[in-house]
Amino acid sequence: MIAMPVSKYIESATFKSIYDLARPANTIIEFHYFQGYGVDQARNHIARCAIEGQFSHVFFVDADIVLPPDALLKLLAHDKDVVSGLYGRKRIGSNVVEVFNWNPNARNGVSTLQLKQLMPPGLHKVAAVGLGCCLIKTGVFKRMQYPMFEYFYPEDPTMTISEDIVFCQNVYDNKMVVFVDSSVVCGHIGSYTFSPTEALTAKPSGV
């Protein structure tokens, strides 16, 4: 199951990248999107549908992610319980990616990684990943108690813990491991407001 929580719409480049995915032979693949739920509710619903539909895997793709054509084949080849591709945060000039390692001093026990910390390209064990391009064996959900995904909204917004971090913590609590393949590099579609004053400080082209 290729599954997508959708809050409003799916980017056209995202859908095209799903359409263009290289797929394993003799495999039935279905695309499902879930709209009208909170993201944690949608992911829990997806997990239940995958179990009831007897899918072998769920490939979570966010509505603003552009997949490389070989993403699914590469992630399947690792044969891991949870394995993610790589995508960056929506910040111009940032090399911070949606991948996390353990940090006992952080509020939620993890801190973000930079791209250079996941080199050379390949498979790396990590604490947690964003679920924008993440392949999960359906058996993982069967080993967890409901809810598998839960988004915490405390009064202090700086203490928010997203559903992907909670899920990955649940993975480790159930004696499984999270991996990222840093050779699977995705695009992350965002928006940027340009200002004419930028031209006053911009370097000339070619400098």
C-alpha positions as CSV (number, residue, x, y, z in Angstrom):
1,M,0.0,0.0,0.0
2,I,1.3,3.4,-1.0
3,A,-0.5,5.6,1.6
4,M,-0.7,9.3,2.0
5,P,-2.3,11.5,4.8
6,V,-3.7,14.6,3.0
7,S,-4.7,17.8,4.7
8,K,-5.7,19.8,1.6
9,Y,-4.2,18.6,-1.7
10,I,-1.5,16.5,-3.3
11,E,1.3,18.3,-5.1
12,S,1.3,17.4,-8.8
13,A,5.0,16.7,-8.8
14,T,4.4,14.3,-5.8
15,F,1.8,12.3,-7.7
16,K,3.9,12.2,-10.8
17,S,6.8,10.8,-8.8
18,I,4.6,8.1,-7.4
19,Y,3.4,7.2,-10.9
20,D,7.0,7.0,-12.2
21,L,8.2,4.7,-9.4
22,A,10.0,1.6,-10.5
23,R,8.1,-1.4,-9.1
24,P,9.0,-4.9,-8.3
25,A,7.7,-7.6,-10.7
26,N,4.7,-9.7,-9.8
27,T,3.6,-7.2,-7.0
28,I,0.2,-5.6,-6.6
29,I,0.5,-2.0,-5.5
30,E,-2.5,0.1,-4.4
31,F,-2.5,3.9,-3.8
32,H,-4.7,5.2,-0.9
33,Y,-5.1,8.7,0.4
34,F,-6.7,9.6,3.7
35,Q,-8.2,13.1,4.0
36,G,-10.2,14.7,6.8
37,Y,-8.3,13.4,9.7
38,G,-5.5,14.7,11.9
39,V,-2.2,13.3,10.7
40,D,-1.9,10.9,13.6
41,Q,-5.5,9.7,13.1
42,A,-4.8,9.2,9.4
43,R,-1.7,7.1,10.0
44,N,-3.5,4.9,12.6
45,H,-6.3,4.4,10.1
46,I,-3.7,3.5,7.4
47,A,-2.1,1.0,9.7
48,R,-5.4,-0.7,10.4
49,C,-6.3,-0.8,6.7
50,A,-3.0,-2.4,5.9
51,I,-3.6,-5.1,8.4
52,E,-7.1,-5.7,7.3
53,G,-6.2,-5.7,3.6
54,Q,-3.3,-8.1,4.2
55,F,-0.7,-5.8,2.6
56,S,2.9,-6.8,3.2
57,H,4.1,-3.2,3.5
58,V,3.0,0.4,3.8
59,F,4.9,3.0,1.9
60,F,4.1,6.3,3.6
61,V,4.5,9.3,1.2
62,D,3.7,12.8,2.2
63,A,1.7,15.1,-0.2
64,D,4.7,17.4,-0.7
65,I,7.5,14.9,-1.3
66,V,9.0,14.1,-4.7
67,L,10.4,10.6,-4.8
68,P,13.3,9.4,-6.9
69,P,12.2,6.7,-9.3
70,D,14.2,3.9,-7.5
71,A,13.0,4.8,-4.0
72,L,10.6,1.9,-3.5
73,L,13.0,-0.7,-5.0
74,K,15.9,0.5,-2.8
75,L,13.9,0.5,0.4
76,L,12.3,-2.9,-0.3
77,A,15.8,-4.4,-1.0
78,H,16.9,-3.7,2.5
79,D,14.2,-5.9,4.0
80,K,14.0,-3.9,7.2
81,D,11.0,-3.4,9.5
82,V,11.2,0.4,9.1
83,V,13.4,2.2,6.5
84,S,13.1,5.7,5.3
85,G,14.4,7.8,2.4
86,L,16.0,11.2,3.0
87,Y,14.5,14.7,2.7
88,G,15.4,18.1,4.1
89,R,13.5,20.7,6.0
90,K,11.8,23.6,4.2
91,R,14.6,26.1,4.9
92,I,16.6,27.8,2.2
93,G,20.3,26.9,2.6
94,S,19.8,24.4,5.3
95,N,21.3,20.9,5.3
96,V,19.2,19.7,8.2
97,V,17.2,16.6,7.3
98,E,14.1,14.9,8.9
99,V,16.3,12.3,10.6
100,F,17.0,12.1,14.3
101,N,19.5,10.6,16.7
102,W,19.3,10.1,20.4
103,N,20.0,13.1,22.6
104,P,19.2,12.7,26.3
105,N,19.3,16.5,26.8
106,A,16.6,17.2,24.2
107,R,13.0,17.6,25.3
108,N,11.8,14.5,23.3
109,G,15.1,12.5,23.6
110,V,16.2,13.1,20.0
111,S,17.8,15.8,17.9
112,T,18.0,16.4,14.2
113,L,20.9,15.4,12.0
114,Q,22.7,17.2,9.2
115,L,23.2,15.6,5.8
116,K,26.9,15.2,6.4
117,Q,26.2,13.0,9.4
118,L,24.6,10.4,7.1
119,M,27.5,10.0,4.7
120,P,28.6,8.0,2.9
121,P,25.3,7.4,1.2
122,G,23.7,4.1,2.3
123,L,21.9,2.5,5.2
124,H,22.2,4.0,8.6
125,K,20.6,3.1,12.0
126,V,18.9,6.1,13.5
127,A,16.6,7.0,16.4
128,A,13.7,8.4,14.3
129,V,12.7,9.6,10.9
130,G,10.0,11.8,9.4
131,L,7.5,9.6,7.7
132,G,7.4,11.5,4.4
133,C,9.1,8.6,2.5
134,C,9.1,5.6,4.8
135,L,8.5,1.9,4.1
136,I,7.1,-0.1,7.0
137,K,6.4,-3.8,7.2
138,T,2.7,-4.4,8.2
139,G,3.9,-6.8,10.8
140,V,5.3,-3.8,12.7
141,F,1.8,-2.5,13.4
142,K,0.7,-5.9,14.6
143,R,3.3,-5.8,17.4
144,M,2.1,-2.4,18.7
145,Q,-0.7,-1.3,20.8
146,Y,-3.2,1.3,19.6
147,P,-2.6,4.2,19.0
148,M,0.6,3.5,17.1
149,F,0.8,7.2,16.1
150,E,0.0,10.0,18.5
151,Y,0.6,13.7,18.1
152,F,1.1,15.6,21.4
153,Y,-0.2,19.1,21.6
154,P,0.9,20.6,25.0
155,E,0.1,24.2,26.0
156,D,3.7,25.1,25.3
157,P,4.2,24.7,21.5
158,T,7.9,24.3,21.9
159,M,7.2,21.0,23.7
160,T,5.2,19.5,20.8
161,I,6.1,15.9,19.9
162,S,5.1,14.8,16.4
163,E,3.5,11.5,15.5
164,D,6.5,10.2,13.6
165,I,8.8,10.6,16.6
166,V,6.2,8.9,18.8
167,F,5.9,6.0,16.3
168,C,9.7,5.5,16.1
169,Q,9.9,5.4,19.9
170,N,7.2,2.7,19.8
171,V,9.3,0.8,17.3
172,Y,12.3,0.7,19.7
173,D,10.0,-0.1,22.6
174,N,8.9,-3.2,20.7
175,K,12.5,-4.3,20.1
176,M,12.7,-3.2,16.5
177,V,15.0,-0.7,14.7
178,V,14.7,2.3,12.5
179,F,16.9,2.8,9.4
180,V,17.4,5.5,6.8
181,D,18.9,5.0,3.4
182,S,20.7,8.3,2.6
183,S,21.1,7.4,-1.0
184,V,17.3,7.8,-1.4
185,V,17.2,11.6,-1.7
186,C,13.7,13.1,-2.1
187,G,12.6,16.6,-2.9
188,H,10.5,18.5,-0.4
189,I,8.1,21.0,-2.0
190,G,7.7,24.4,-0.2
191,S,7.0,28.0,-0.9
192,Y,9.2,31.1,-0.8
193,T,8.2,34.7,-0.8
194,F,10.8,36.7,-2.9
195,S,11.4,40.4,-2.1
196,P,12.8,43.0,-4.5
197,T,15.2,44.2,-1.7
198,E,17.1,40.9,-2.0
199,A,18.6,42.2,-5.2
200,L,20.4,44.9,-3.3
201,T,22.5,42.4,-1.4
202,A,22.6,39.5,-3.9
203,K,25.9,38.6,-5.5
204,P,26.1,39.1,-9.3
205,S,25.4,36.0,-11.3
206,G,28.6,33.8,-11.7
207,V,30.4,35.3,-8.7
